[in-house]
Amino acid sequence: MHLPLTFGLLGLLTGAVLVLRLLWWRLPWWLRRAVLGLAVAMVLLRIGFIATQWSTTSTRMDAVISWLAVAGYEILLARFSLMRPQWLTTVSALILLVPLIGSTLLIPLTRVFDWSGADISQLSGPYILEKSSWDTDGAGNSGLDLIVFYQPRLLPFLRHYSQRASFGDDECVPQEATVQSDPEKRTVHFHCPARGDGKPPIDVILPLR
Protein backbone atom coordinates (compact mmCIF):
# COMPACT_ATOMS: atom_id res chain seq x y z
CA MET A 1 0.00 0.00 0.00
CA HIS A 2 3.06 2.26 -0.29
CA LEU A 3 2.84 3.27 3.38
CA PRO A 4 6.60 3.95 3.85
CA LEU A 5 6.65 6.28 0.83
CA THR A 6 3.46 7.97 2.02
CA PHE A 7 4.84 8.57 5.51
CA GLY A 8 8.08 9.86 4.00
CA LEU A 9 6.30 12.34 1.73
CA LEU A 10 4.02 13.38 4.57
CA GLY A 11 7.09 14.05 6.70
CA LEU A 12 8.66 16.18 3.96
CA LEU A 13 5.44 18.13 3.53
CA THR A 14 5.18 18.75 7.27
CA GLY A 15 8.81 19.88 7.34
CA ALA A 16 8.17 22.34 4.51
CA VAL A 17 5.16 23.75 6.35
CA LEU A 18 7.28 24.16 9.51
CA VAL A 19 9.82 26.16 7.48
CA LEU A 20 6.96 28.28 6.14
CA ARG A 21 5.81 28.87 9.72
CA LEU A 22 9.27 30.09 10.73
CA LEU A 23 9.37 32.51 7.79
CA TRP A 24 5.71 33.53 7.98
CA TRP A 25 6.11 37.09 9.32
CA ARG A 26 8.93 37.78 6.85
CA LEU A 27 6.63 37.20 3.88
CA PRO A 28 4.82 40.13 2.22
CA TRP A 29 1.25 40.59 3.45
CA TRP A 30 -0.20 39.86 0.01
CA LEU A 31 1.71 36.57 -0.22
CA ARG A 32 0.52 35.52 3.24
CA ARG A 33 -3.05 36.27 2.23
CA ALA A 34 -2.68 34.36 -1.05
CA VAL A 35 -1.21 31.32 0.73
CA LEU A 36 -4.06 31.27 3.25
CA GLY A 37 -6.63 31.68 0.48
CA LEU A 38 -5.18 28.75 -1.46
CA ALA A 39 -5.03 26.64 1.69
CA VAL A 40 -8.71 27.25 2.43
CA ALA A 41 -9.66 26.56 -1.20
CA MET A 42 -7.75 23.23 -1.24
CA VAL A 43 -9.40 22.05 1.97
CA LEU A 44 -12.88 23.10 0.82
CA LEU A 45 -12.39 21.39 -2.55
CA ARG A 46 -11.62 18.09 -0.86
CA ILE A 47 -14.50 18.46 1.60
CA GLY A 48 -16.82 19.27 -1.30
CA PHE A 49 -15.81 16.12 -3.19
CA ILE A 50 -16.33 13.97 -0.10
CA ALA A 51 -19.68 15.55 0.84
CA THR A 52 -21.15 15.28 -2.67
CA GLN A 53 -19.47 11.90 -3.48
CA TRP A 54 -18.02 13.26 -6.71
CA SER A 55 -14.50 12.39 -7.84
CA THR A 56 -12.38 12.37 -10.98
CA THR A 57 -11.92 9.37 -13.26
CA SER A 58 -8.23 9.31 -12.31
CA THR A 59 -7.38 7.78 -8.93
CA ARG A 60 -4.01 9.54 -9.05
CA MET A 61 -5.68 12.92 -9.59
CA ASP A 62 -7.96 12.20 -6.63
CA ALA A 63 -4.84 11.42 -4.60
CA VAL A 64 -3.23 14.71 -5.67
CA ILE A 65 -6.36 16.57 -4.55
CA SER A 66 -6.12 14.75 -1.21
CA TRP A 67 -2.47 15.77 -0.84
CA LEU A 68 -3.30 19.39 -1.65
CA ALA A 69 -6.00 19.30 1.03
CA VAL A 70 -3.50 17.94 3.56
CA ALA A 71 -1.05 20.70 2.61
CA GLY A 72 -3.77 23.32 3.02
CA TYR A 73 -4.81 21.84 6.37
CA GLU A 74 -1.25 21.92 7.68
CA ILE A 75 -0.76 25.51 6.51
CA LEU A 76 -3.92 26.57 8.35
CA LEU A 77 -2.70 24.79 11.48
CA ALA A 78 0.68 26.49 11.17
CA ARG A 79 -1.00 29.89 10.96
CA PHE A 80 -3.25 28.99 13.88
CA SER A 81 -0.20 28.06 15.97
CA LEU A 82 1.16 31.60 15.55
CA MET A 83 -1.82 33.11 17.34
CA ARG A 84 -1.59 34.04 21.01
CA PRO A 85 -1.11 32.43 23.44
CA GLN A 86 1.29 30.44 21.30
CA TRP A 87 1.88 27.73 23.91
CA LEU A 88 -1.81 26.83 23.74
CA THR A 89 -2.31 27.20 19.98
CA THR A 90 0.88 25.24 19.23
CA VAL A 91 -0.19 22.32 21.43
CA SER A 92 -3.66 22.41 19.88
CA ALA A 93 -2.20 22.40 16.37
CA LEU A 94 -0.04 19.36 17.19
CA ILE A 95 -3.08 17.52 18.51
CA LEU A 96 -5.04 18.39 15.36
CA LEU A 97 -2.23 16.89 13.25
CA VAL A 98 -2.74 13.43 14.72
CA PRO A 99 -5.81 12.49 12.58
CA LEU A 100 -3.64 12.71 9.45
CA ILE A 101 -2.00 9.37 10.29
CA GLY A 102 -5.36 7.60 10.64
CA SER A 103 -6.24 5.01 8.00
CA THR A 104 -9.30 6.93 6.76
CA LEU A 105 -7.20 9.92 5.72
CA LEU A 106 -3.93 8.11 5.01
CA ILE A 107 -5.10 5.43 2.56
CA PRO A 108 -6.29 7.93 -0.10
CA LEU A 109 -2.83 9.52 0.05
CA THR A 110 -1.08 6.23 -0.77
CA ARG A 111 -2.77 6.07 -4.18
CA VAL A 112 -0.50 8.79 -5.56
CA PHE A 113 2.24 6.13 -5.70
CA ASP A 114 0.03 3.52 -7.38
CA TRP A 115 1.07 3.43 -11.05
CA SER A 116 -1.23 0.58 -12.01
CA GLY A 117 -4.18 1.67 -14.13
CA ALA A 118 -7.65 1.40 -12.65
CA ASP A 119 -9.80 -1.43 -14.02
CA ILE A 120 -12.70 0.61 -15.43
CA SER A 121 -15.35 -0.65 -17.84
CA GLN A 122 -18.52 0.79 -19.35
CA LEU A 123 -21.96 -0.31 -18.16
CA SER A 124 -25.39 0.43 -19.65
CA GLY A 125 -26.24 4.10 -19.95
CA PRO A 126 -24.03 6.73 -18.33
CA TYR A 127 -22.58 4.33 -15.77
CA ILE A 128 -19.08 2.94 -15.40
CA LEU A 129 -17.67 0.17 -13.22
CA GLU A 130 -14.38 0.22 -11.34
CA LYS A 131 -12.93 -3.01 -9.96
CA SER A 132 -10.56 -2.68 -7.03
CA SER A 133 -8.82 -5.68 -5.47
CA TRP A 134 -8.09 -5.75 -1.76
CA ASP A 135 -6.00 -7.85 0.58
CA THR A 136 -6.57 -7.19 4.27
CA ASP A 137 -3.79 -9.17 5.87
CA GLY A 138 -1.60 -10.66 3.13
CA ALA A 139 -2.57 -14.19 4.25
CA GLY A 140 -5.18 -15.02 1.64
CA ASN A 141 -8.01 -12.91 3.00
CA SER A 142 -8.66 -11.02 -0.19
CA GLY A 143 -11.50 -9.96 -2.44
CA LEU A 144 -12.83 -7.42 -4.89
CA ASP A 145 -14.71 -4.14 -4.61
CA LEU A 146 -17.12 -3.40 -7.46
CA ILE A 147 -17.96 0.31 -7.54
CA VAL A 148 -20.51 1.81 -9.91
CA PHE A 149 -20.22 5.48 -10.85
CA TYR A 150 -22.42 7.84 -12.83
CA GLN A 151 -20.35 9.59 -15.51
CA PRO A 152 -21.91 12.73 -17.03
CA ARG A 153 -21.46 12.83 -20.79
CA LEU A 154 -20.62 16.53 -20.83
CA LEU A 155 -17.99 16.14 -18.10
CA PRO A 156 -16.41 12.72 -18.75
CA PHE A 157 -13.48 13.43 -16.43
CA LEU A 158 -15.83 13.48 -13.41
CA ARG A 159 -17.87 10.71 -11.82
CA HIS A 160 -20.41 10.37 -9.03
CA TYR A 161 -20.59 7.42 -6.68
CA SER A 162 -23.77 5.42 -7.32
CA GLN A 163 -23.43 2.00 -5.67
CA ARG A 164 -20.94 -0.67 -4.64
CA ALA A 165 -20.62 -4.31 -3.61
CA SER A 166 -17.70 -6.18 -2.06
CA PHE A 167 -17.04 -9.92 -2.38
CA GLY A 168 -14.40 -11.96 -0.57
CA ASP A 169 -12.60 -15.06 -1.78
CA ASP A 170 -14.18 -17.00 1.10
CA GLU A 171 -17.68 -16.20 -0.21
CA CYS A 172 -17.53 -16.74 -3.97
CA VAL A 173 -15.22 -16.11 -6.96
CA PRO A 174 -14.82 -12.30 -7.00
CA GLN A 175 -12.54 -12.22 -10.05
CA GLU A 176 -15.39 -13.65 -12.16
CA ALA A 177 -18.07 -11.35 -10.75
CA THR A 178 -20.29 -9.47 -13.19
CA VAL A 179 -22.31 -6.27 -12.94
CA GLN A 180 -25.35 -5.19 -14.95
CA SER A 181 -26.97 -1.78 -14.63
CA ASP A 182 -30.55 -0.93 -15.56
CA PRO A 183 -30.83 2.85 -16.07
CA GLU A 184 -34.60 2.65 -16.61
CA LYS A 185 -35.31 0.87 -13.32
CA ARG A 186 -32.32 2.62 -11.72
CA THR A 187 -30.96 -0.62 -10.29
CA VAL A 188 -27.70 -2.52 -10.54
CA HIS A 189 -27.28 -6.29 -10.33
CA PHE A 190 -24.09 -7.70 -8.80
CA HIS A 191 -23.42 -11.40 -9.41
CA CYS A 192 -20.56 -13.40 -7.92
CA PRO A 193 -20.23 -17.06 -9.07
CA ALA A 194 -20.15 -19.94 -6.58
CA ARG A 195 -16.82 -21.33 -5.35
CA GLY A 196 -17.76 -24.97 -5.96
CA ASP A 197 -17.61 -25.95 -2.28
CA GLY A 198 -21.36 -26.01 -1.76
CA LYS A 199 -21.83 -22.31 -1.17
CA PRO A 200 -24.39 -20.72 -3.52
CA PRO A 201 -23.56 -17.81 -5.86
CA ILE A 202 -24.25 -14.34 -4.55
CA ASP A 203 -26.72 -12.04 -6.29
CA VAL A 204 -27.34 -8.53 -5.03
CA ILE A 205 -29.70 -5.98 -6.60
CA LEU A 206 -29.29 -2.44 -5.31
CA PRO A 207 -30.79 0.93 -6.29
CA LEU A 208 -28.63 3.38 -8.22
CA ARG A 209 -28.18 6.59 -6.27
Backbone as CSV, one residue per row, in Angstrom:
resi,resn,N_x,N_y,N_z,CA_x,CA_y,CA_z,C_x,C_y,C_z
1,MET,0.818,-1.219,0.000,0.000,0.000,0.000,0.849,1.265,0.000
2,HIS,2.160,1.117,-0.183,3.064,2.262,-0.292,3.069,3.120,0.978
3,LEU,2.877,2.494,2.140,2.839,3.270,3.384,4.172,3.937,3.711
4,PRO,5.330,3.262,3.549,6.596,3.948,3.850,6.794,5.210,3.001
5,LEU,6.508,5.110,1.696,6.649,6.283,0.834,5.674,7.388,1.244
6,THR,4.470,6.983,1.622,3.460,7.968,2.018,3.883,8.692,3.287
7,PHE,4.367,7.937,4.272,4.836,8.566,5.506,6.036,9.472,5.234
8,GLY,6.924,9.034,4.326,8.079,9.860,3.996,7.678,11.181,3.363
9,LEU,6.748,11.117,2.387,6.299,12.339,1.731,5.527,13.225,2.694
10,LEU,4.748,12.606,3.580,4.016,13.384,4.573,4.977,14.093,5.518
11,GLY,6.084,13.423,5.856,7.093,14.049,6.700,7.756,15.236,6.014
12,LEU,8.070,15.084,4.715,8.663,16.184,3.955,7.705,17.369,3.857
13,LEU,6.434,17.066,3.614,5.438,18.131,3.532,5.319,18.866,4.854
14,THR,5.277,18.133,5.951,5.182,18.754,7.271,6.416,19.598,7.563
15,GLY,7.594,19.099,7.158,8.813,19.881,7.342,8.777,21.176,6.553
16,ALA,8.273,21.126,5.318,8.169,22.339,4.505,7.206,23.342,5.134
17,VAL,6.113,22.848,5.708,5.158,23.748,6.353,5.776,24.369,7.613
18,LEU,6.597,23.609,8.328,7.277,24.160,9.508,8.235,25.281,9.109
19,VAL,8.945,25.094,7.985,9.818,26.163,7.480,8.988,27.393,7.122
20,LEU,7.851,27.169,6.480,6.957,28.279,6.141,6.500,29.003,7.403
21,ARG,6.223,28.254,8.455,5.807,28.869,9.721,6.903,29.764,10.288
22,LEU,8.150,29.290,10.212,9.272,30.086,10.731,9.470,31.382,9.947
23,LEU,9.160,31.334,8.647,9.371,32.509,7.788,8.101,33.337,7.596
24,TRP,7.017,32.957,8.270,5.707,33.534,7.981,5.696,35.051,8.048
25,TRP,6.200,35.631,9.136,6.109,37.086,9.319,7.105,37.848,8.455
26,ARG,8.006,37.138,7.772,8.930,37.784,6.845,8.354,37.877,5.437
27,LEU,7.254,37.175,5.198,6.630,37.196,3.880,5.808,38.466,3.700
28,PRO,5.687,38.974,2.477,4.824,40.134,2.223,3.382,39.810,2.602
29,TRP,2.622,40.821,2.991,1.246,40.591,3.447,0.387,39.957,2.367
30,TRP,0.626,40.384,1.092,-0.198,39.861,0.011,0.091,38.383,-0.246
31,LEU,1.361,37.969,-0.031,1.712,36.568,-0.216,1.115,35.713,0.896
32,ARG,1.132,36.246,2.127,0.522,35.517,3.237,-0.968,35.319,2.991
33,ARG,-1.619,36.366,2.503,-3.055,36.270,2.228,-3.334,35.270,1.101
34,ALA,-2.489,35.287,0.071,-2.675,34.359,-1.049,-2.478,32.912,-0.601
35,VAL,-1.471,32.672,0.235,-1.209,31.318,0.728,-2.388,30.811,1.559
36,LEU,-2.916,31.669,2.434,-4.065,31.267,3.248,-5.300,31.022,2.384
37,GLY,-5.491,31.870,1.374,-6.629,31.685,0.481,-6.552,30.361,-0.265
38,LEU,-5.364,30.021,-0.767,-5.184,28.754,-1.465,-5.371,27.570,-0.515
39,ALA,-4.884,27.715,0.712,-5.031,26.638,1.694,-6.500,26.359,1.982
40,VAL,-7.279,27.411,2.178,-8.715,27.249,2.433,-9.405,26.612,1.224
41,ALA,-9.042,27.084,0.022,-9.656,26.559,-1.199,-9.355,25.071,-1.370
42,MET,-8.118,24.642,-1.075,-7.746,23.234,-1.239,-8.505,22.348,-0.261
43,VAL,-8.660,22.832,0.974,-9.403,22.048,1.971,-10.877,21.958,1.595
44,LEU,-11.458,23.089,1.188,-12.881,23.101,0.823,-13.161,22.254,-0.409
45,LEU,-12.217,22.220,-1.353,-12.391,21.389,-2.550,-12.491,19.920,-2.169
46,ARG,-11.602,19.492,-1.296,-11.615,18.091,-0.855,-12.887,17.775,-0.065
47,ILE,-13.281,18.665,0.824,-14.501,18.460,1.601,-15.715,18.401,0.671
48,GLY,-15.719,19.265,-0.353,-16.820,19.272,-1.305,-16.928,17.959,-2.059
49,PHE,-15.795,17.403,-2.490,-15.807,16.117,-3.192,-16.339,15.007,-2.285
50,ILE,-15.899,15.017,-1.024,-16.334,13.971,-0.095,-17.826,14.105,0.202
51,ALA,-18.282,15.331,0.453,-19.678,15.554,0.836,-20.645,15.210,-0.294
52,THR,-20.249,15.509,-1.529,-21.154,15.276,-2.668,-20.907,13.937,-3.348
53,GLN,-19.831,13.214,-2.928,-19.473,11.903,-3.477,-19.099,11.977,-4.964
54,TRP,-18.578,13.124,-5.375,-18.016,13.255,-6.708,-16.510,13.004,-6.637
55,SER,-15.944,12.588,-7.739,-14.501,12.395,-7.841,-14.124,12.491,-9.304
56,THR,-12.826,12.384,-9.590,-12.384,12.369,-10.976,-12.234,10.925,-11.431
57,THR,-12.092,10.720,-12.721,-11.924,9.374,-13.255,-10.494,8.875,-13.097
58,SER,-9.616,9.697,-12.546,-8.230,9.313,-12.308,-8.001,9.187,-10.802
59,THR,-7.649,7.975,-10.352,-7.384,7.783,-8.933,-6.155,8.577,-8.487
60,ARG,-5.197,8.762,-9.403,-4.012,9.542,-9.049,-4.354,11.021,-8.889
61,MET,-5.256,11.537,-9.739,-5.682,12.923,-9.586,-6.439,13.115,-8.276
62,ASP,-7.266,12.137,-7.922,-7.956,12.199,-6.632,-6.946,12.226,-5.483
63,ALA,-5.878,11.440,-5.631,-4.843,11.422,-4.599,-4.127,12.764,-4.518
64,VAL,-3.874,13.387,-5.664,-3.227,14.714,-5.668,-4.116,15.734,-4.964
65,ILE,-5.421,15.664,-5.220,-6.357,16.573,-4.552,-6.320,16.337,-3.043
66,SER,-6.210,15.070,-2.642,-6.117,14.749,-1.212,-4.839,15.333,-0.605
67,TRP,-3.728,15.217,-1.332,-2.470,15.771,-0.839,-2.535,17.288,-0.737
68,LEU,-3.154,17.934,-1.711,-3.299,19.387,-1.655,-4.138,19.802,-0.453
69,ALA,-5.167,19.019,-0.135,-6.003,19.305,1.027,-5.200,19.155,2.313
70,VAL,-4.347,18.127,2.385,-3.497,17.944,3.559,-2.533,19.118,3.701
71,ALA,-1.952,19.546,2.576,-1.047,20.702,2.614,-1.783,21.944,3.103
72,GLY,-2.983,22.171,2.583,-3.770,23.321,3.022,-4.115,23.238,4.494
73,TYR,-4.470,22.044,4.954,-4.814,21.843,6.369,-3.621,22.151,7.266
74,GLU,-2.442,21.671,6.874,-1.250,21.919,7.683,-0.872,23.397,7.683
75,ILE,-1.050,24.069,6.560,-0.760,25.509,6.506,-1.691,26.272,7.438
76,LEU,-2.960,25.914,7.453,-3.915,26.573,8.349,-3.565,26.313,9.806
77,LEU,-3.119,25.089,10.117,-2.704,24.793,11.485,-1.450,25.576,11.859
78,ALA,-0.533,25.718,10.901,0.682,26.490,11.167,0.344,27.944,11.469
79,ARG,-0.581,28.502,10.695,-0.998,29.893,10.956,-1.726,29.993,12.289
80,PHE,-2.543,29.005,12.599,-3.248,28.993,13.884,-2.271,28.947,15.055
81,SER,-1.174,28.205,14.893,-0.197,28.060,15.973,0.562,29.352,16.253
82,LEU,0.483,30.314,15.342,1.160,31.600,15.546,0.293,32.594,16.314
83,MET,-0.939,32.229,16.577,-1.820,33.105,17.342,-1.490,33.002,18.830
84,ARG,-1.876,34.014,19.570,-1.591,34.036,21.008,-2.758,33.456,21.792
85,PRO,-2.442,32.800,22.921,-1.113,32.430,23.439,-0.521,31.259,22.651
86,GLN,0.705,31.424,22.208,1.295,30.441,21.300,1.486,29.074,21.954
87,TRP,1.690,29.034,23.264,1.878,27.732,23.910,0.606,26.886,23.775
88,LEU,-0.540,27.546,23.838,-1.806,26.831,23.736,-2.144,26.484,22.282
89,THR,-1.971,27.451,21.381,-2.310,27.197,19.984,-1.348,26.191,19.349
90,THR,-0.086,26.205,19.777,0.876,25.242,19.229,0.529,23.818,19.656
91,VAL,0.203,23.646,20.936,-0.187,22.320,21.430,-1.467,21.855,20.727
92,SER,-2.412,22.762,20.552,-3.665,22.410,19.880,-3.414,21.998,18.435
93,ALA,-2.520,22.723,17.757,-2.198,22.402,16.369,-1.554,21.018,16.263
94,LEU,-0.678,20.681,17.204,-0.045,19.359,17.193,-1.072,18.256,17.398
95,ILE,-2.034,18.502,18.279,-3.084,17.518,18.513,-3.937,17.343,17.252
96,LEU,-4.213,18.448,16.568,-5.038,18.395,15.362,-4.309,17.754,14.178
97,LEU,-2.990,17.582,14.299,-2.232,16.892,13.253,-2.377,15.383,13.333
98,VAL,-2.701,14.868,14.505,-2.742,13.428,14.725,-3.689,12.694,13.771
99,PRO,-4.905,13.224,13.478,-5.811,12.485,12.577,-5.235,12.204,11.196
100,LEU,-4.197,12.919,10.778,-3.638,12.708,9.450,-3.027,11.317,9.289
101,ILE,-2.618,10.693,10.395,-1.999,9.374,10.289,-3.024,8.257,10.464
102,GLY,-4.308,8.607,10.572,-5.358,7.601,10.640,-5.590,6.978,9.281
103,SER,-6.071,5.745,9.259,-6.236,5.013,7.999,-7.229,5.688,7.062
104,THR,-8.279,6.310,7.613,-9.301,6.927,6.763,-8.717,8.030,5.904
105,LEU,-7.811,8.821,6.467,-7.199,9.915,5.724,-5.918,9.492,5.016
106,LEU,-5.235,8.488,5.560,-3.932,8.112,5.007,-4.049,7.266,3.748
107,ILE,-4.995,6.339,3.711,-5.104,5.429,2.561,-5.308,6.166,1.239
108,PRO,-6.185,7.198,1.173,-6.292,7.927,-0.103,-4.984,8.568,-0.550
109,LEU,-4.104,8.899,0.407,-2.826,9.517,0.048,-1.877,8.517,-0.593
110,THR,-1.994,7.236,-0.224,-1.076,6.228,-0.772,-1.274,6.017,-2.263
111,ARG,-2.453,6.367,-2.774,-2.765,6.074,-4.179,-1.981,6.936,-5.153
112,VAL,-1.310,7.977,-4.660,-0.502,8.792,-5.562,0.721,8.011,-6.040
113,PHE,1.092,6.951,-5.317,2.239,6.129,-5.699,1.820,4.880,-6.471
114,ASP,0.525,4.700,-6.678,0.035,3.517,-7.384,0.014,3.800,-8.879
115,TRP,0.951,3.179,-9.611,1.073,3.431,-11.049,0.271,2.454,-11.892
116,SER,-0.405,1.513,-11.258,-1.231,0.583,-12.014,-2.539,1.255,-12.412
117,GLY,-2.957,1.054,-13.638,-4.178,1.673,-14.126,-5.414,1.064,-13.478
118,ALA,-6.405,1.886,-13.245,-7.646,1.399,-12.655,-8.391,0.531,-13.671
119,ASP,-9.027,-0.518,-13.170,-9.801,-1.425,-14.018,-11.208,-0.851,-14.158
120,ILE,-11.430,-0.067,-15.225,-12.705,0.614,-15.434,-13.336,0.113,-16.730
121,SER,-14.615,-0.193,-16.656,-15.353,-0.655,-17.837,-16.688,0.078,-17.919
122,GLN,-17.260,0.089,-19.114,-18.524,0.793,-19.354,-19.701,-0.128,-19.071
123,LEU,-20.707,0.402,-18.379,-21.955,-0.308,-18.156,-23.041,0.311,-19.026
124,SER,-24.273,-0.127,-18.864,-25.386,0.430,-19.645,-25.647,1.878,-19.235
125,GLY,-25.950,2.701,-20.234,-26.241,4.097,-19.951,-24.998,4.847,-19.512
126,PRO,-25.168,5.902,-18.731,-24.031,6.729,-18.331,-23.321,6.219,-17.080
127,TYR,-23.185,4.906,-16.969,-22.579,4.328,-15.772,-21.306,3.570,-16.120
128,ILE,-20.343,3.650,-15.229,-19.083,2.936,-15.398,-18.825,2.105,-14.145
129,LEU,-18.000,1.079,-14.310,-17.671,0.165,-13.215,-16.172,0.182,-12.973
130,GLU,-15.791,0.326,-11.713,-14.379,0.225,-11.338,-14.199,-0.981,-10.421
131,LYS,-13.254,-1.851,-10.781,-12.925,-3.014,-9.961,-11.644,-2.721,-9.187
132,SER,-11.708,-2.965,-7.887,-10.562,-2.678,-7.026,-10.308,-3.865,-6.110
133,SER,-9.171,-4.535,-6.306,-8.823,-5.683,-5.470,-8.343,-5.225,-4.105
134,TRP,-8.562,-6.053,-3.103,-8.085,-5.747,-1.762,-7.548,-7.002,-1.093
135,ASP,-6.631,-6.776,-0.190,-6.005,-7.852,0.579,-5.781,-7.315,1.975
136,THR,-6.580,-7.801,2.934,-6.574,-7.188,4.265,-5.369,-7.552,5.112
137,ASP,-4.873,-8.763,4.965,-3.791,-9.173,5.870,-2.635,-9.890,5.177
138,GLY,-2.684,-10.003,3.852,-1.601,-10.663,3.135,-1.551,-12.166,3.336
139,ALA,-2.579,-12.752,3.976,-2.575,-14.187,4.255,-3.723,-14.891,3.553
140,GLY,-4.129,-14.356,2.411,-5.176,-15.021,1.641,-6.556,-14.451,1.845
141,ASN,-6.707,-13.539,2.784,-8.013,-12.909,3.000,-8.136,-11.740,2.041
142,SER,-8.615,-12.030,0.858,-8.656,-11.017,-0.191,-10.019,-11.022,-0.859
143,GLY,-10.221,-10.055,-1.745,-11.495,-9.958,-2.442,-11.485,-8.850,-3.464
144,LEU,-12.684,-8.403,-3.824,-12.826,-7.419,-4.891,-13.955,-6.458,-4.562
145,ASP,-13.679,-5.173,-4.725,-14.713,-4.141,-4.611,-15.202,-3.807,-6.011
146,LEU,-16.501,-3.783,-6.192,-17.121,-3.403,-7.456,-17.876,-2.103,-7.212
147,ILE,-17.401,-1.020,-7.809,-17.957,0.306,-7.536,-18.547,0.873,-8.822
148,VAL,-19.800,1.247,-8.756,-20.506,1.810,-9.912,-20.568,3.323,-9.760
149,PHE,-20.204,4.027,-10.834,-20.223,5.480,-10.855,-21.113,5.981,-11.990
150,TYR,-21.735,7.115,-11.756,-22.418,7.843,-12.831,-21.412,8.786,-13.468
151,GLN,-21.301,8.736,-14.781,-20.353,9.591,-15.507,-21.128,10.502,-16.450
152,PRO,-21.187,11.805,-16.154,-21.909,12.732,-17.034,-21.232,12.825,-18.401
153,ARG,-22.028,12.818,-19.436,-21.464,12.831,-20.794,-20.758,14.141,-21.121
154,LEU,-21.232,15.243,-20.553,-20.620,16.533,-20.832,-19.345,16.754,-20.028
155,LEU,-19.182,16.015,-18.937,-17.985,16.140,-18.095,-17.418,14.743,-17.840
156,PRO,-16.856,14.115,-18.871,-16.415,12.723,-18.750,-15.253,12.509,-17.788
157,PHE,-14.597,13.578,-17.352,-13.476,13.430,-16.429,-13.950,13.398,-14.975
158,LEU,-15.267,13.557,-14.753,-15.829,13.480,-13.415,-16.730,12.263,-13.297
159,ARG,-16.966,11.827,-12.073,-17.867,10.709,-11.821,-18.497,10.870,-10.440
160,HIS,-19.685,10.286,-10.296,-20.409,10.370,-9.034,-20.696,8.967,-8.528
161,TYR,-20.381,8.739,-7.273,-20.592,7.417,-6.679,-22.069,7.057,-6.701
162,SER,-22.381,5.867,-7.217,-23.767,5.424,-7.317,-24.080,4.206,-6.461
163,GLN,-23.176,3.202,-6.461,-23.430,2.003,-5.670,-22.169,1.159,-5.640
164,ARG,-22.104,0.212,-4.699,-20.941,-0.672,-4.640,-21.314,-1.996,-3.983
165,ALA,-20.505,-3.011,-4.264,-20.617,-4.313,-3.605,-19.201,-4.846,-3.416
166,SER,-19.017,-5.624,-2.366,-17.705,-6.179,-2.060,-17.842,-7.678,-1.830
167,PHE,-17.000,-8.460,-2.493,-17.043,-9.921,-2.384,-15.666,-10.436,-1.979
168,GLY,-15.640,-11.343,-1.017,-14.402,-11.955,-0.568,-14.186,-13.324,-1.175
169,ASP,-12.925,-13.757,-1.221,-12.598,-15.064,-1.776,-13.229,-16.202,-0.975
170,ASP,-13.568,-15.965,0.278,-14.179,-17.004,1.097,-15.683,-17.116,0.862
171,GLU,-16.246,-16.200,0.052,-17.679,-16.199,-0.207,-18.031,-16.771,-1.581
172,CYS,-17.232,-16.380,-2.586,-17.530,-16.744,-3.971,-16.249,-16.580,-4.790
173,VAL,-16.399,-16.329,-6.095,-15.223,-16.115,-6.961,-15.266,-14.667,-7.444
174,PRO,-14.706,-13.724,-6.666,-14.824,-12.300,-7.003,-14.263,-11.932,-8.363
175,GLN,-13.179,-12.577,-8.788,-12.543,-12.216,-10.055,-13.435,-12.501,-11.256
176,GLU,-14.466,-13.345,-11.074,-15.391,-13.651,-12.157,-16.743,-12.967,-11.964
177,ALA,-16.812,-12.050,-11.031,-18.066,-11.354,-10.749,-18.462,-10.460,-11.926
178,THR,-19.765,-10.308,-12.119,-20.292,-9.467,-13.189,-21.252,-8.431,-12.607
179,VAL,-21.423,-7.354,-13.363,-22.307,-6.269,-12.937,-23.142,-5.826,-14.122
180,GLN,-24.443,-5.673,-13.910,-25.351,-5.191,-14.953,-26.185,-4.049,-14.378
181,SER,-26.175,-2.929,-15.073,-26.967,-1.781,-14.629,-28.227,-1.655,-15.483
182,ASP,-29.281,-1.168,-14.867,-30.552,-0.934,-15.559,-30.940,0.522,-15.332
183,PRO,-30.551,1.417,-16.260,-30.830,2.848,-16.073,-32.314,3.164,-15.975
184,GLU,-33.161,2.384,-16.638,-34.600,2.652,-16.606,-35.187,2.361,-15.225
185,LYS,-34.825,1.208,-14.665,-35.306,0.871,-13.317,-34.420,1.477,-12.227
186,ARG,-33.288,2.030,-12.644,-32.320,2.616,-11.719,-31.877,1.597,-10.668
187,THR,-31.486,0.437,-11.159,-30.960,-0.619,-10.291,-29.681,-1.178,-10.900
188,VAL,-28.918,-1.864,-10.074,-27.701,-2.517,-10.541,-27.663,-3.913,-9.920
189,HIS,-27.299,-4.888,-10.746,-27.284,-6.287,-10.331,-25.835,-6.767,-10.235
190,PHE,-25.417,-7.125,-9.025,-24.090,-7.698,-8.800,-24.225,-9.209,-8.682
191,HIS,-23.398,-9.927,-9.439,-23.418,-11.400,-9.409,-22.001,-11.918,-9.210
192,CYS,-21.866,-12.774,-8.184,-20.561,-13.398,-7.920,-20.740,-14.912,-7.974
193,PRO,-20.049,-15.608,-8.896,-20.226,-17.056,-9.070,-19.846,-17.854,-7.819
194,ALA,-20.420,-19.055,-7.715,-20.152,-19.939,-6.582,-18.724,-20.474,-6.638
195,ARG,-18.184,-20.802,-5.464,-16.822,-21.328,-5.349,-16.718,-22.794,-5.752
196,GLY,-17.817,-23.539,-5.667,-17.763,-24.967,-5.959,-17.627,-25.808,-4.718
197,ASP,-17.714,-25.202,-3.538,-17.606,-25.949,-2.283,-18.955,-26.071,-1.583
198,GLY,-20.038,-25.887,-2.347,-21.365,-26.011,-1.763,-22.040,-24.692,-1.473
199,LYS,-21.243,-23.621,-1.406,-21.831,-22.314,-1.167,-22.506,-21.806,-2.446
200,PRO,-23.685,-21.204,-2.323,-24.388,-20.721,-3.525,-23.757,-19.440,-4.062
201,PRO,-24.028,-19.103,-5.327,-23.564,-17.812,-5.855,-24.267,-16.669,-5.121
202,ILE,-23.693,-15.504,-5.226,-24.253,-14.341,-4.555,-24.817,-13.382,-5.594
203,ASP,-26.070,-13.011,-5.422,-26.715,-12.040,-6.295,-27.269,-10.916,-5.434
204,VAL,-26.895,-9.696,-5.794,-27.343,-8.526,-5.034,-27.875,-7.497,-6.014
205,ILE,-29.097,-7.037,-5.785,-29.696,-5.984,-6.604,-29.888,-4.759,-5.715
206,LEU,-29.260,-3.654,-6.118,-29.292,-2.437,-5.312,-29.767,-1.260,-6.163
207,PRO,-30.358,-0.263,-5.531,-30.794,0.930,-6.289,-29.616,1.823,-6.642
208,LEU,-29.656,2.431,-7.805,-28.626,3.379,-8.221,-28.943,4.730,-7.573
209,ARG,-27.976,5.318,-6.971,-28.177,6.593,-6.266,-27.990,7.764,-7.219
